[in-house]
Amino acid sequence: DGGITQSPKYLFRKEGQNVTLSCEQNLNHDAMYWYRQDPGQGLRLIYYSQIVNDFQKGDIAEGYSVSREKKESFPLTVTSAQKNPTAFYLCASSTTGGLAYGYTFGSGTRLTVV
Amino acid sequence: AQSVTQLGSHVSVSEGALVLLRCNYSSSVPPYLFWYVQYPNQGLQLLLKYTTGATLVKGINGFEAEFKKSETSFHLTKPSAHMSDAAEYFCAVSPTGNTPLVFGKGTRLSVIA
């Protein structure tokens, strides 16, 4: 079945450590997105990519980095520069040509700083 | 910049009662509008969407929403709440359909037996 797979489901980070969250899709979608979810804050856009080897910053990109070397994959790295990384991270994808069909979401990664 | 306002961070209804979750948006052009549902520790699932055409849209699980341009609203309704409807609901907008979705802060729906 087609879908988006995020891994791991739970991730623990020590202070000063970089961690990478995986997002893989087999929907043949061109566009992929990373959102951060905090209680009472809704979803805030971190980065998005509409084509391989190209990506744009969202509203809260500081302390995060991404790559888009393959159409299927859009990993997110949470760097040590991100001072408050504890959150639920959601990856999504959509078809080319816009959002007529909305997003398909992964099941999320919960990141906790220890 | 576009924004989405969901009135009420928490709504509580009795089982069998009407569900009404409010969403207002700001957009300079007719937008693409969406409602998503999220169950605990899961991703979001699309309930329904408005892109063009009929302003009353029907979605899954008996939900529907009406796009009212004059009121810049896209409220979500369901005639009769079920216990399984308890979840968090997000309204989202994209002004052009080619820009990333902007989400509201969400409304948590509780259903009381």
Interface residues (C-beta under 8 A of the other chain):
Chain A: I4 Q6 Y33 Y35 G40 Q41 G42 L43 R44 L45 Y48 G58 F88 L90 A92 G97 G98 L99 A100 Y101 G102 Y103 F105 G106 S107 G108 R110
Chain B: S9 Y32 F34 Y36 N41 Q42 G43 L44 Q45 L46 K49 T51 F90 A92 S94 T96 G97 N98 P100 L101 V102 F103 G104 K105 G106
